[in-house]
Amino acid sequence: MKNKINILLFTAIFIASVLPILVSTFVLDEILHSALSFSFNERIHQVIDSASSNLKNLAQFDEFNKEKYKQEFLDLQDLNLIYANGATVRTEIQNSFFLYFVICCGGGLLISVSLSVLVGRRVAKLYGDAHRELNLQREKNYFLESVAQWQEMARRLAHEIKNPLTPIEFSLRNLRKNYAQLSPENFRIQLDETTEIIGEEINHLRNMVQNFSSFARLPEPRPTPTDLRLFLLDFESRFARNWTDLKVVLEMASENPVMVNLDTALFRQALNNLLQNASEANPSQRVDVVIKLSEREQDIGVSVFNLGRSIPKAHLDKIFEPYFSSGAVKENMGLGLAIVRKIIIEQGGDIRAMEHEQGALFEIQFSRLVDRPRGEDLESV
């Protein structure tokens, strides 16, 4: 990079130095040619001959100024010799002019090249130092950001692990303390309660591990041309009806094929996560969910709206961040919506949480495929 900057600066300064020299050479050549053409013409030669003849006549009639006329006559004869060999004189003048011009321009060009080399090296060195400093600072910032992310994740993990460990610890402590004080029947009752509490907390830990495992093992998407309309019909009939606490309604703006590039398995997982989010955000109640497909001029929109708990305005920009959770459900690790956005972005789309007073609204956007595939290339689900 340093050498490249040096070469570019040298080239720029060299061009800036040479171009005026070339232009001035052309202009001066034209000016010199015009001046010499005007000076060395036949009319001037005739004027000199006429003036010489007049001086001869004046010398004969004016004896008093004869020496003066004679000297002027000799001067005109010298001048006449010059103009009599006009081509040779013009060539000598032009050669002399270009010799001095080339010497001056060569010196100026040499100075410009030397300065360009020095300036180029200096600027390249400064740029190289700044570039290295920027890379070093970038590495430091990246390291600090990575450490901060790991610290935040460690804090959340510690918090999530501490939550189930605390009731397990208290339950075991009480069980040990009451071992010698309670009757066998009462101790068995407390043992059953302790076992139930420990089982619930272990299930919570297991779900947490599964959520982290799902987040870490997301496969690379392999999108193929897909009719999004047929995909949503298939999803509604085969998967959405499995949710007993959700009523999924599908709305289509058109009966025509809607072609997008899609990894159907991953997008199915994303929709299931959105439905799970709706179920967890509205516990102990049946929620209506509307999945609407709309076609726009440049893209395709899929909205998922559940008529339940609204998303607070302060959470709209944070809701897709990993480990962010509203705390509606204890088992919610805040990874479901992060997985959804990762899946959709990696397939060339995007998703946003929209403010809505009557429920939670998510808007998904995909780029439209211009040409519809033919034959076996079509994948509907």
LOKE-330258 format. One record per residue: residue number from 0; x negated, y negated, z negated of N, C-alpha, C in turn. Coordinates in steps of 0.1 Angstrom, whole numbers. Layout:
// residues N
   resi     n.X     n.Y     n.Z    ca.X    ca.Y    ca.Z     c.X     c.Y     c.Z
    NUM       X       Y       Z       X       Y       Z       X       Y       Z
...
This chain:
// residues 381
   resi     n.X     n.Y     n.Z    ca.X    ca.Y    ca.Z     c.X     c.Y     c.Z
      0      -8      12       0       0       0       0      -9     -13       0
      1     -20     -12      -8     -29     -24      -8     -35     -27       5
      2     -39     -16      12     -45     -18      26     -35     -23      35
      3     -23     -18      34     -12     -23      43      -9     -38      41
      4      -8     -42      29      -6     -56      26     -17     -65      32
      5     -30     -60      30     -41     -67      35     -41     -68      50
      6     -38     -58      57     -37     -58      71     -26     -67      76
      7     -14     -67      70      -3     -76      74      -7     -90      72
      8     -13     -94      60     -17    -108      58     -27    -112      68
      9     -37    -103      70     -48    -107      80     -41    -109      94
     10     -32    -101      98     -26    -102     111     -18    -115     112
     11     -11    -118     101      -2    -130     101     -11    -143     102
     12     -22    -143      94     -30    -155      94     -38    -156     108
     13     -42    -145     113     -49    -145     126     -40    -150     137
     14     -28    -145     137     -18    -150     147     -16    -165     146
     15     -14    -169     133     -12    -183     131     -23    -192     135
     16     -35    -186     135     -47    -194     139     -49    -193     154
     17     -47    -182     160     -50    -180     174     -39    -187     183
     18     -27    -186     179     -16    -191     187     -17    -206     190
     19     -20    -215     180     -22    -229     183     -34    -231     193
     20     -45    -223     191     -56    -224     200     -52    -221     214
     21     -45    -211     216     -41    -207     230     -32    -218     236
     22     -22    -223     228     -13    -233     233     -21    -246     236
     23     -31    -250     227     -38    -262     230     -48    -260     242
     24     -53    -248     244     -61    -246     256     -53    -248     268
     25     -41    -243     269     -33    -244     281     -29    -259     283
     26     -25    -266     272     -21    -280     273     -33    -289     278
     27     -45    -287     271     -56    -295     275     -61    -292     289
     28     -60    -279     293     -64    -276     307     -55    -284     317
     29     -42    -284     314     -33    -291     323     -36    -306     323
     30     -39    -312     311     -42    -326     310     -55    -329     318
     31     -65    -321     315     -78    -324     322     -77    -322     337
     32     -69    -312     342     -68    -310     356     -60    -322     362
     33     -50    -327     355     -43    -339     360     -52    -351     361
     34     -60    -353     350     -68    -365     349     -79    -365     360
     35     -85    -353     362     -95    -352     373     -90    -353     386
     36     -78    -348     388     -71    -349     401     -68    -363     405
     37     -64    -371     394     -61    -385     396     -73    -393     399
     38     -85    -389     392     -97    -397     393    -104    -394     406
     39    -105    -382     410    -112    -378     422    -103    -375     434
     40     -98    -386     440     -90    -385     452     -96    -393     463
     41     -91    -391     475     -96    -398     487     -94    -413     487
     42     -83    -417     481     -80    -431     480     -90    -439     473
     43     -95    -434     462    -106    -441     454    -119    -442     463
     44    -122    -431     470    -134    -431     479    -132    -442     489
     45    -121    -444     494    -118    -454     504    -119    -468     498
     46    -115    -470     486    -115    -483     479    -130    -486     477
     47    -138    -477     473    -152    -479     470    -159    -484     483
     48    -156    -477     495    -162    -481     508    -158    -495     512
     49    -145    -498     509    -141    -511     512    -147    -522     504
     50    -149    -519     491    -155    -528     481    -170    -530     485
     51    -176    -520     490    -191    -521     494    -192    -530     506
     52    -183    -528     515    -183    -536     527    -181    -551     524
     53    -171    -553     515    -169    -567     511    -181    -574     504
     54    -188    -566     496    -199    -571     489    -210    -575     499
     55    -212    -567     510    -221    -571     520    -218    -584     526
     56    -205    -586     529    -201    -598     536    -203    -610     526
     57    -200    -608     513    -201    -619     504    -216    -622     502
     58    -225    -613     503    -239    -616     501    -244    -624     513
     59    -239    -623     524    -243    -630     536    -238    -645     535
     60    -226    -647     530    -220    -660     529    -224    -668     517
     61    -228    -661     506    -231    -667     493    -245    -664     489
     62    -254    -672     494    -269    -669     492    -272    -671     477
     63    -265    -680     470    -268    -683     456    -265    -670     447
     64    -255    -662     450    -251    -650     442    -255    -637     449
     65    -265    -638     458    -268    -627     466    -273    -615     458
     66    -282    -618     448    -287    -607     439    -276    -601     431
     67    -267    -608     427    -256    -603     419    -248    -593     428
     68    -244    -597     440    -237    -589     449    -245    -576     453
     69    -258    -578     454    -266    -567     457    -266    -556     446
     70    -267    -561     433    -266    -551     422    -253    -544     421
     71    -242    -552     423    -229    -546     423    -227    -536     435
     72    -233    -539     446    -233    -530     458    -240    -517     454
     73    -252    -518     448    -259    -506     444    -251    -497     434
     74    -245    -504     424    -236    -497     415    -225    -489     422
     75    -219    -496     432    -208    -489     439    -214    -478     447
     76    -226    -479     452    -232    -468     460    -235    -456     450
     77    -239    -459     438    -241    -448     429    -227    -441     426
     78    -217    -450     424    -204    -444     421    -198    -437     433
     79    -202    -441     445    -198    -435     457    -204    -421     459
     80    -217    -420     454    -223    -407     454    -216    -397     445
     81    -212    -402     434    -204    -393     425    -191    -388     431
     82    -184    -398     437    -171    -394     442    -172    -387     455
     83    -184    -388     462    -186    -381     474    -188    -366     471
     84    -192    -362     459    -193    -348     455    -183    -346     444
     85    -171    -349     446    -161    -348     436    -158    -334     430
     86    -159    -324     439    -156    -311     435    -167    -306     425
     87    -179    -309     429    -190    -305     420    -189    -312     406
     88    -186    -325     407    -185    -332     394    -174    -327     386
     89    -163    -325     392    -151    -320     385    -154    -306     378
     90    -161    -298     385    -165    -285     380    -174    -286     368
     91    -184    -295     369    -193    -297     358    -186    -303     346
     92    -176    -312     348    -169    -318     337    -160    -307     330
     93    -154    -299     338    -145    -288     333    -153    -278     325
     94    -165    -275     331    -173    -265     324    -178    -270     310
     95    -183    -283     311    -188    -289     298    -176    -290     288
     96    -165    -294     292    -153    -295     283    -150    -281     277
     97    -149    -271     285    -145    -258     280    -156    -252     271
     98    -169    -255     274    -180    -250     266    -179    -256     252
     99    -177    -269     250    -175    -275     237    -162    -271     231
    100    -152    -269     239    -139    -265     233    -140    -251     227
    101    -147    -242     235    -148    -228     230    -157    -227     218
    102    -167    -235     217    -176    -236     205    -168    -240     193
    103    -161    -251     195    -153    -256     184    -142    -246     179
    104    -135    -241     189    -124    -231     186    -129    -219     180
    105    -141    -214     185    -147    -202     180    -151    -204     165
    106    -157    -216     162    -160    -219     148    -148    -219     140
    107    -137    -226     145    -125    -227     137    -118    -213     135
    108    -119    -205     146    -113    -191     145    -121    -183     135
    109    -135    -184     135    -143    -177     126    -140    -181     111
    110    -138    -193     109    -134    -198      96    -120    -193      92
    111    -111    -193     101     -97    -188      99     -97    -173      96
    112    -105    -165     103    -106    -151     101    -112    -148      87
    113    -123    -155      84    -129    -153      71    -119    -157      60
    114    -112    -168      61    -102    -171      51     -91    -161      50
    115     -87    -156      62     -76    -146      62     -80    -134      55
    116     -93    -130      57     -98    -117      50     -98    -120      35
    117    -103    -131      31    -104    -134      17     -91    -135      10
    118     -82    -143      17     -68    -144      12     -61    -131      11
    119     -62    -123      22     -55    -110      23     -60    -101      12
    120     -73    -100      10     -78     -92      -1     -73     -97     -15
    121     -73    -110     -17     -69    -115     -29     -54    -112     -32
    122     -46    -115     -22     -32    -113     -23     -29     -98     -25
    123     -36     -89     -17     -34     -75     -18     -38     -70     -32
    124     -48     -76     -38     -53     -72     -51     -42     -76     -61
    125     -37     -88     -60     -27     -93     -69     -14     -84     -68
    126     -10     -81     -56       1     -73     -54      -1     -59     -59
    127     -13     -53     -57     -16     -40     -63     -15     -40     -78
    128     -21     -51     -84     -20     -51     -99      -6     -53    -104
    129       2     -61     -97      16     -63    -101      24     -50     -99
    130      21     -43     -88      28     -31     -85      25     -20     -95
    131      12     -19     -99       8     -10    -110      15     -13    -123
    132      15     -26    -126      21     -31    -138      36     -28    -139
    133      42     -30    -127      57     -27    -126      59     -12    -128
    134      51      -4    -121      53      11    -123      51      15    -137
    135      40       9    -144      38      13    -157      49       9    -167
    136      54      -4    -164      66      -8    -172      78       0    -170
    137      80       4    -157      91      13    -153      90      26    -160
    138      78      32    -161      76      44    -168      79      43    -182
    139      75      32    -188      77      30    -202      92      29    -205
    140      99      21    -197     114      19    -198     121      32    -197
    141     117      40    -186     123      53    -184     121      62    -196
    142     109      62    -202     106      70    -213     114      66    -225
    143     115      53    -227     123      48    -239     138      51    -237
    144     143      49    -224     157      53    -222     159      68    -224
    145     150      76    -219     152      91    -221     152      94    -236
    146     142      88    -243     142      91    -258     155      86    -264
    147     160      74    -260     172      69    -266     184      78    -263
    148     184      83    -251     195      93    -247     194     105    -256
    149     182     111    -257     180     122    -265     183     120    -280
    150     180     108    -285     183     104    -298     199     103    -300
    151     205      97    -290     220      97    -291     226     110    -291
    152     221     119    -282     226     132    -281     224     140    -294
    153     211     138    -299     208     145    -312     217     140    -323
    154     220     127    -323     229     122    -334     243     128    -332
    155     248     129    -320     261     134    -318     262     149    -321
    156     251     156    -317     251     171    -320     250     173    -335
    157     242     165    -342     241     166    -357     255     163    -363
    158     262     153    -358     275     150    -363     285     161    -361
    159     285     167    -348     294     178    -345     291     190    -353
    160     278     193    -355     275     205    -362     278     203    -377
    161     276     191    -382     278     189    -396     293     190    -400
    162     302     186    -391     316     187    -394     321     201    -398
    163     318     211    -390     322     225    -394     314     230    -406
    164     301     226    -407     293     232    -417     297     227    -431
    165     303     215    -432     307     210    -445     318     218    -452
    166     329     221    -445     339     229    -451     335     243    -453
    167     326     249    -445     321     262    -447     313     262    -460
    168     304     252    -462     296     251    -474     305     250    -487
    169     315     241    -487     324     240    -498     332     252    -501
    170     336     259    -491     344     271    -493     336     282    -499
    171     324     284    -494     315     294    -500     311     291    -514
    172     309     278    -517     305     274    -530     316     277    -540
    173     329     273    -536     340     275    -545     342     290    -547
    174     340     298    -536     342     312    -537     332     318    -547
    175     320     314    -546     310     319    -555     313     315    -570
    176     317     303    -571     320     298    -585     332     305    -591
    177     342     308    -583     354     314    -589     353     330    -589
    178     342     335    -585     341     350    -584     343     356    -598
    179     337     351    -608     339     357    -622     351     352    -629
    180     357     341    -624     368     335    -632     382     340    -627
    181     383     344    -615     396     347    -609     399     362    -611
    182     411     366    -611     415     380    -611     413     385    -597
    183     412     398    -595     409     404    -582     420     400    -572
    184     432     399    -576     443     395    -566     441     380    -562
    185     438     371    -572     436     357    -569     424     355    -561
    186     413     363    -564     401     361    -557     402     366    -542
    187     411     377    -540     413     381    -526     420     370    -518
    188     430     364    -525     437     353    -518     428     342    -514
    189     419     338    -524     409     327    -520     399     332    -510
    190     396     345    -510     387     351    -500     393     350    -486
    191     406     353    -485     413     352    -472     413     338    -467
    192     416     329    -476     416     314    -472     402     310    -468
    193     392     314    -475     378     310    -471     375     317    -458
    194     379     329    -456     376     336    -443     383     329    -431
    195     395     324    -434     402     317    -423     396     304    -420
    196     392     297    -430     385     284    -428     372     286    -420
    197     364     296    -425     351     298    -418     354     302    -404
    198     364     310    -401     367     315    -387     371     303    -379
    199     379     294    -384     382     282    -376     370     273    -373
    200     362     271    -382     350     263    -380     340     270    -370
    201     339     283    -371     330     290    -362     336     289    -348
    202     349     290    -346     355     288    -333     352     274    -328
    203     352     264    -337     349     251    -332     335     250    -327
    204     325     256    -335     312     257    -330     310     264    -317
    205     318     275    -315     317     282    -303     322     274    -291
    206     333     267    -293     338     258    -283     329     247    -279
    207     322     242    -289     312     231    -287     301     237    -278
    208     296     249    -282     285     255    -274     289     257    -259
    209     302     262    -258     307     265    -244     308     252    -236
    210     312     241    -243     313     228    -236     300     223    -231
    211     290     224    -240     276     220    -236     271     229    -225
    212     274     242    -226     269     251    -216     276     248    -202
    213     288     245    -202     295     242    -189     289     229    -183
    214     286     219    -192     281     207    -187     267     209    -181
    215     259     218    -187     245     220    -183     244     228    -170
    216     255     237    -168     253     247    -157     262     243    -145
    217     265     231    -143     273     227    -131     265     230    -119
    218     271     238    -109     264     241     -97     263     229     -87
    219     254     230     -78     253     220     -67     265     221     -58
    220     272     210     -55     284     211     -46     280     215     -32
    221     289     222     -26     288     226     -12     301     222      -5
    222     302     210      -2     315     205       4     316     210      19
    223     329     213      22     332     217      36     345     210      40
    224     347     208      53     359     201      58     372     209      52
    225     380     201      45     392     207      38     404     198      40
    226     415     205      42     428     198      43     432     196      28
    227     431     183      23     434     180       9     448     182       6
    228     457     180      16     471     182      13     474     197      10
    229     469     206      18     471     221      16     464     225       3
    230     452     219       0     445     222     -13     454     219     -25
    231     460     207     -25     468     203     -36     481     211     -38
    232     487     215     -26     498     224     -27     494     237     -33
    233     483     243     -29     478     255     -35     475     254     -49
    234     469     243     -53     465     240     -67     478     239     -76
    235     488     232     -71     501     231     -78     508     244     -80
    236     507     253     -70     515     265     -71     507     276     -79
    237     494     276     -78     486     287     -84     480     283     -98
    238     477     271    -100     470     267    -112     477     258    -122
    239     483     247    -116     489     237    -124     501     243    -133
    240     508     253    -128     519     259    -135     515     267    -147
    241     502     269    -149     497     277    -160     497     269    -173
    242     498     255    -172     499     247    -184     513     246    -189
    243     516     253    -200     529     253    -206     534     240    -211
    244     524     232    -216     528     219    -222     528     207    -212
    245     526     210    -199     525     200    -189     535     204    -177
    246     541     194    -172     550     195    -160     543     188    -149
    247     538     195    -139     530     189    -129     539     187    -116
    248     540     175    -111     548     171    -100     538     166     -89
    249     540     171     -77     531     167     -66     538     158     -56
    250     532     147     -52     538     138     -43     529     136     -31
    251     535     138     -19     527     136      -7     532     124       2
    252     523     116       6     527     105      15     530     109      29
    253     525     120      33     526     124      47     526     139      48
    254     531     145      59     531     159      62     519     163      71
    255     511     153      75     500     155      84     488     160      76
    256     479     167      82     467     172      75     458     160      71
    257     452     161      59     444     150      53     430     157      51
    258     421     154      60     408     161      60     398     153      53
    259     391     160      43     380     154      36     369     165      34
    260     357     160      31     346     170      27     348     173      12
    261     349     186       9     353     190      -5     347     203      -8
    262     342     204     -20     339     217     -26     351     221     -34
    263     359     230     -29     372     232     -35     371     238     -49
    264     362     247     -51     360     253     -65     357     242     -75
    265     348     233     -72     344     223     -82     355     212     -84
    266     362     209     -73     373     199     -74     385     205     -81
    267     387     218     -80     397     225     -88     394     224    -103
    268     381     225    -106     377     224    -120     379     210    -125
    269     376     200    -116     378     186    -120     393     183    -123
    270     402     188    -115     416     186    -117     421     193    -130
    271     416     205    -132     419     212    -145     414     204    -157
    272     402     198    -156     397     190    -167     406     178    -169
    273     412     172    -159     421     161    -160     434     165    -167
    274     439     177    -163     451     182    -169     448     186    -184
    275     436     191    -187     433     194    -201     432     182    -209
    276     426     171    -203     426     158    -210     439     153    -213
    277     449     154    -204     462     150    -206     469     158    -218
    278     466     171    -218     472     180    -228     466     177    -242
    279     453     175    -243     446     172    -255     450     158    -260
    280     452     148    -251     455     135    -255     469     133    -261
    281     478     143    -258     492     143    -262     496     156    -269
    282     490     159    -280     493     172    -287     507     173    -291
    283     512     185    -291     525     188    -296     536     181    -289
    284     535     179    -276     546     173    -268     544     177    -253
    285     555     178    -246     554     181    -232     553     169    -224
    286     543     169    -215     539     157    -208     542     159    -193
    287     547     149    -186     549     149    -172     536     144    -165
    288     531     151    -155     519     147    -148     522     146    -133
    289     519     135    -127     522     133    -113     509     132    -106
    290     507     141     -96     495     141     -87     500     135     -74
    291     495     124     -70     500     117     -58     488     116     -47
    292     491     121     -35     481     119     -24     486     108     -15
    293     477      99     -13     480      87      -4     469      85       6
    294     472      81      18     463      78      29     461      63      31
    295     449      59      31     446      45      34     438      44      47
    296     436      32      51     429      30      64     415      36      65
    297     408      34      54     394      39      54     391      51      45
    298     400      54      36     397      65      27     410      72      22
    299     409      82      14     420      90       9     420      88      -6
    300     432      86     -12     434      84     -26     442      96     -32
    301     437     100     -44     444     110     -52     446     104     -66
    302     458     101     -70     460      96     -84     466     107     -92
    303     461     107    -105     466     117    -115     471     109    -126
    304     484     109    -128     491     100    -139     498     109    -148
    305     496     108    -161     504     115    -171     511     105    -179
    306     524     108    -181     533      99    -188     533     102    -203
    307     521      98    -209     519     101    -223     511      90    -229
    308     501      93    -237     493      83    -244     485      75    -234
    309     486      62    -235     478      53    -227     463      52    -231
    310     455      48    -221     441      46    -224     439      32    -229
    311     433      30    -241     430      16    -245     421       9    -236
    312     424      -4    -234     416     -12    -224     402     -12    -228
    313     398     -11    -240     384     -11    -244     377       2    -240
    314     385      12    -238     379      25    -234     378      28    -219
    315     383      19    -211     384      22    -196     370      23    -190
    316     360      15    -195     347      15    -190     338      26    -196
    317     342      32    -207     334      41    -214     339      56    -213
    318     351      57    -208     358      70    -209     351      81    -202
    319     343      78    -191     335      88    -184     321      90    -189
    320     317      83    -199     304      85    -205     303      98    -212
    321     292     106    -211     290     118    -218     291     116    -233
    322     298     125    -240     300     125    -254     309     114    -260
    323     315     106    -251     325      97    -255     338     103    -258
    324     344     101    -269     357     108    -272     365      98    -281
    325     378      98    -278     387      90    -286     390      96    -299
    326     387     109    -301     389     115    -314     403     120    -316
    327     411     121    -304     425     126    -306     425     141    -310
    328     415     149    -305     414     163    -308     401     166    -314
    329     400     174    -324     388     177    -331     378     184    -322
    330     383     193    -313     374     201    -305     369     193    -292
    331     375     181    -290     371     173    -279     357     168    -280
    332     348     173    -272     334     169    -272     330     156    -264
    333     340     152    -256     338     140    -247     330     144    -235
    334     330     156    -230     323     160    -218     332     163    -206
    335     345     165    -209     354     169    -198     355     158    -187
    336     357     146    -190     358     135    -180     344     132    -174
    337     333     134    -182     320     132    -176     317     142    -165
    338     322     155    -168     320     165    -158     329     162    -145
    339     341     156    -147     350     153    -136     343     143    -127
    340     338     132    -133     332     121    -125     319     126    -118
    341     311     135    -125     299     140    -118     303     148    -106
    342     313     157    -107     317     165     -96     322     157     -84
    343     330     146     -87     336     138     -76     325     130     -70
    344     316     123     -78     306     115     -72     296     123     -63
    345     293     135     -67     284     143     -59     290     148     -46
    346     303     147     -45     310     150     -32     313     138     -24
    347     307     127     -27     309     114     -20     321     106     -23
    348     327     110     -34     339     102     -39     336      94     -51
    349     347      90     -58     346      83     -71     359      83     -78
    350     359      81     -91     371      81     -99     370      70    -109
    351     382      63    -111     383      52    -121     395      55    -130
    352     393      50    -142     405      50    -151     411      36    -150
    353     424      36    -148     432      24    -145     440      21    -158
    354     442       8    -160     450       4    -171     465       6    -167
    355     473      12    -176     487      14    -174     494      15    -188
    356     505       8    -188     512       7    -201     520      19    -205
    357     524      28    -195     532      39    -198     525      53    -198
    358     512      53    -197     505      65    -197     490      63    -192
    359     484      74    -189     470      74    -184     469      76    -169
    360     463      68    -162     462      68    -148     447      69    -143
    361     445      79    -135     431      81    -129     433      81    -114
    362     424      72    -108     424      71     -93     412      77     -87
    363     414      87     -78     402      93     -72     402      89     -57
    364     390      86     -52     388      81     -38     379      90     -31
    365     383      94     -19     374     102     -10     373      95       4
    366     362      97      11     361      92      24     368     101      34
    367     375      95      44     382     103      53     373     109      64
    368     376     121      68     370     127      80     377     122      92
    369     369     117     102     375     111     114     380     122     123
    370     372     132     125     376     143     134     381     155     126
    371     391     161     131     396     173     125     389     185     130
    372     384     194     122     377     206     126     387     216     133
    373     382     224     141     390     233     149     387     248     145
    374     396     256     147     394     271     146     391     275     132
    375     381     283     131     377     289     118     370     280     108
    376     367     268     113     360     258     104     369     252      94
    377     382     253      96     392     247      87     392     255      74
    378     391     249      63     393     255      50     404     248      43
    379     414     255      40     426     248      34     425     248      19
    380     419     258      13     419     259      -2     406     263      -7
